[in-house]
Amino acid sequence: MIQAKRTMKATKTMRGSTTSKRLKSSSPRKMAKNKKSLSAKTPSAPKTKTRKILKSCVVITGASSGIGLEFADYYVSTQAEHNCTVVLVSSNRKKLEKTKTLFLNKYPQSSIVIQVLDLSKNSAAQSLIAMCVQKKMHPRVLINNAGIGHIGKFNAMSREELRRLMMLNMNTLTELTYLFLGQMKRREDEGLVINIASTAAFQPMPYFALYAATKAFVLSLTDALAEEYRDENVRFLTVCPGPVRTNFFERAMETSGTTTPTARLIDFFRANKARSPGDVVQSTMRAVKKGTVGMHVDGKFNRILVSLTAWVPYRLRPKLTVKFFKKLMP
Ligand SMILES: NC(=O)c1ccc[n+]([C@@H]2O[C@H](COP(=O)([O-])OP(=O)(O)OC[C@H]3O[C@@H](n4cnc5c(N)ncnc54)[C@H](OP(=O)(O)O)[C@@H]3O)[C@@H](O)[C@H]2O)c1
């Protein structure tokens, strides 16, 4: 039943709803422009040949656990409908191979490619796009999900950890967005870029400072691109989840040298009914289906919090969050 629902959703998402919504909302000028560009592109024989041998793909970074794994499940389970290979990316080969085996057992017909890459390395984005080109895969959906955090004092992190966090959360995400956008724009299909930010993006967060700053970057960049490309064939969505039940917080504590607050944080979030990765993916795919462009805050509670934050003067926001984190720190 769930499978059937997902399949229906995916069909609408990948083919019908977004495209038709766009066409409906197009102005006559835009429609004329579309017509012109379509007719200009149709007769080219070599291009048609190239297109035929390209297979569409959905690229998901950080697909080995948490939210990324759930996105992978969504796209693998609905794959038959949109005929896309799903590319799973993470830095851990064992986890990726295990994930692929699990999916192949669950969905034997699925087409999955795993790509082991440390996305905090300089050349990572280039390697990923090169792999797609080499395998003759044309990216139709990019989900920039991989991310890490650091909870604790800023200078408790080593310089290497600081660099890795910024590279992964910002630099590689930006480069991937840039490179995949270039590929998507070369074709007429609908392209989709989903960048995972966080509700941490809406205020400076003492003790979570660098992470919140990187997510503010992701939110600002992606929302700007969403408007810049609104009338073109690539759509941008910035997803802002609040606390989600994944390994994220345990990992975010590793760099602070103590695990005590982790337990407190986890208890806090459990008590406050943190969302599951499945909740985040379902609400995101609903937003995709509705044709949302730009920011999508996951969950009602988070949407209320974000709206309330907008009423708090900017310079008071870090003063409020510092109180929250001080309670949870040893
Ligand atoms: N959990 C939350 O409360 C929450 C809230 C808001 C936003 N988010 C955001 O949601 C996204 C997913 O996080 P999650 O909660 O699902 O955490 P998670 O379970 O820890 O997943 C993080 C993913 O990123 C991958 N990753 C980490 N470092 C990497 C690297 N150097 N190269 C390639 N992949 C790497 C991990 O794979 P490997 O370890 O296998 O490499 C893993 O698949 C992140 O961007 C996070 O900031 C999370």
The ligand as a Gaussian input file, in Angstrom:
#p B3LYP/6-31G(d) Opt

LIG

0 1
 N       19.550000      15.004000      12.549000
 C       19.139000      16.232000      12.702000
 O       18.620000      16.592000      13.771000
 C       19.250000      17.226000      11.582000
 C       18.527000      18.428000      11.683000
 C       18.616000      19.364000      10.669000
 C       19.408000      19.118000       9.570000
 N       20.116000      17.951000       9.483000
 C       20.952000      17.743000       8.300000
 O       20.529000      16.569000       7.634000
 C       21.624000      16.036000       6.902000
 C       21.704000      14.541000       7.154000
 O       22.031000      14.306000       8.503000
 P       21.451000      13.070000       9.335000
 O       20.703000      13.630000      10.459000
 O       20.808000      12.095000       8.457000
 O       22.832000      12.526000       9.948000
 P       23.611000      11.151000       9.753000
 O       22.723000      10.005000       9.999000
 O       24.857000      11.292000      10.571000
 O       23.997000      11.157000       8.200000
 C       25.031000      11.928000       7.682000
 C       25.398000      11.391000       6.306000
 O       26.471000      12.203000       5.778000
 C       27.502000      11.348000       5.334000
 N       28.824000      11.950000       5.484000
 C       29.380000      12.453000       6.593000
 N       30.632000      12.873000       6.340000
 C       30.857000      12.621000       5.021000
 C       31.966000      12.828000       4.150000
 N       33.104000      13.385000       4.582000
 N       31.849000      12.428000       2.870000
 C       30.709000      11.843000       2.421000
 N       29.634000      11.637000       3.187000
 C       29.712000      12.020000       4.475000
 C       27.412000      10.128000       6.223000
 O       27.961000       9.007000       5.552000
 P       29.343000       8.247000       5.952000
 O       29.558000       8.403000       7.390000
 O       29.062000       6.850000       5.517000
 O       30.382000       8.917000       5.097000
 C       25.902000       9.963000       6.374000
 O       25.405000       9.221000       5.299000
 C       22.861000      16.823000       7.317000
 O       23.166000      17.786000       6.343000
 C       22.414000      17.507000       8.601000
 O       23.109000      18.712000       8.822000
 C       20.048000      17.000000      10.451000

